[in-house]
Amino acid sequence: METIAENRRARFDYEIAETYEAGIALLGHEVKSAKGGHFQIAGARVLIRNGEAWLVNAHIPPYQPKNAPANYEEDRSRRLLLTKEEVKSLTGALQERGKTLIPLRAYLKHGFIKLELGLGKSKKKSDKRAAIKKRSHEREMRAVD
């Protein structure tokens, strides 16, 4: 599966407990732009509204800027394609304090654009510091070898 976009910061900021796969409803020119690698999910979130999942703050620029529709919004909310059972279970999981649904990566699967969503809880500052120390220690150990 070819990765189109990745939210590398999400795994640093959140402890991911579960992952889900979701389709995304896009317009034709958005699909061409996303397949071309112009899809940014850093800082994006997933919200549940009226029994539907929505991707908020994802950025997809127009495929051809001079040929884009006049009212095109690059940062508009996009509907995620999940089953009713998945939406219900996510709604219940998001009711817990501190739980957030974050897009981890976007990829192509059989020609369709899919999102990997992570249900996570934000890390504390001390956990982040420990992760940085561990990474730098491993880097030093590799340099010694």
C-alpha positions, 0 to 999 in steps of 0.5 A: 500500500502506497503511503500518500501522507503521514502524520508523524507527529501524532505518534509522538503526541498521542498514545495510540490504543486502537487503529481503524481504516476509513474511506474518505469522500473526495471530489474528483480533482481532490483525488488527483491532487491527493494521489499526486502527493498533495495531501496534508493531515498534520494537525487534522482531527476526526469529529463525530457529528450527527452519526457521521465521521468528519475529517477536519483541518486536512489540507488538499490543494487544487490539482490545477490551481488555475482550473479549480472551482471558484468556491473550492475550499482547501481545508473543508470538512470531508466525510469519512466512510465508516460503518454505522457500528464503527461510528457507534463504537467510536462515539462511545470511545470518544466519550472517555475523557482525553480520548481523541481520534487522529488520522495517522496516515493516508494511503492507496488501497486497490486504487482507493484513498484510505485513512488510518485513524488512531484512537489515542490519549495525549501523552504527558510532557514527561512521557514525551521527554522520555521518548526523546531521551530514548531516541537520542540514546539509541542514536548514540549507540548506533554511532558507536558501533 
